[in-house]
Amino acid sequence: MNRCRESAHRAVALVHLDEGNPAEALRQYEVYRRLLHAELGLPPSQRFRGLIAPLLGRPLDAVTSG
């Protein structure tokens, strides 16, 4: 299994959002963000960041920091 496969992590986050659980969606994003950074030194895609940005109440670009 490819642990860095974004589509799988994004699907899990979407399930959490569909179930009304934004905290778990945000946690899933953070798990993936840290994994991707550690493995490849990359941020999540614009698509995934766009999904999560409204949960943070700040602009999309601010999500990529850290």
C-alpha positions as CSV (number, residue, x, y, z in Angstrom):
1,M,0.0,0.0,0.0
2,N,1.3,3.5,-0.9
3,R,0.9,5.5,2.3
4,C,1.3,8.7,0.4
5,R,-1.7,8.1,-1.9
6,E,-3.6,11.3,-1.5
7,S,-6.9,10.1,-2.9
8,A,-7.3,7.6,-0.1
9,H,-6.6,10.2,2.6
10,R,-8.9,12.7,0.9
11,A,-11.7,10.1,0.7
12,V,-11.4,9.5,4.5
13,A,-11.5,13.2,5.1
14,L,-14.6,13.5,2.9
15,V,-16.4,10.7,4.8
16,H,-15.7,12.5,8.0
17,L,-17.1,15.7,6.5
18,D,-20.2,13.9,5.2
19,E,-20.8,12.6,8.7
20,G,-20.6,16.1,10.2
21,N,-17.2,15.5,11.9
22,P,-14.9,18.3,10.7
23,A,-12.4,17.7,13.5
24,E,-11.7,14.2,12.2
25,A,-11.4,15.5,8.7
26,L,-8.9,18.0,9.8
27,R,-7.0,15.4,11.8
28,Q,-6.9,13.1,8.7
29,Y,-5.5,16.0,6.6
30,E,-2.8,16.7,9.2
31,V,-1.8,13.0,9.3
32,Y,-1.4,13.1,5.6
33,R,0.3,16.5,5.5
34,R,3.0,15.3,8.0
35,L,3.4,12.0,6.2
36,L,3.8,13.6,2.8
37,H,6.2,16.2,4.1
38,A,8.4,13.5,5.9
39,E,8.4,11.1,2.9
40,L,8.7,13.5,0.0
41,G,9.1,17.0,1.3
42,L,5.8,18.1,-0.4
43,P,2.6,19.7,0.7
44,P,-0.8,18.2,-0.1
45,S,-2.4,19.1,-3.4
46,Q,-4.3,22.3,-3.9
47,R,-7.5,20.1,-4.1
48,F,-7.0,18.7,-0.7
49,R,-6.0,22.0,0.8
50,G,-9.1,23.6,-0.7
51,L,-11.2,20.9,0.9
52,I,-9.8,21.7,4.4
53,A,-9.2,25.5,4.2
54,P,-12.9,26.4,5.1
55,L,-12.5,24.4,8.3
56,L,-9.6,26.6,9.4
57,G,-11.2,30.0,8.8
58,R,-8.2,31.3,7.0
59,P,-6.9,31.6,3.5
60,L,-5.9,28.5,1.5
61,D,-2.2,29.7,1.4
62,A,-2.0,29.7,5.2
63,V,-2.8,26.0,5.2
64,T,0.6,25.1,3.6
65,S,2.7,26.6,6.4
66,G,4.5,24.3,8.8
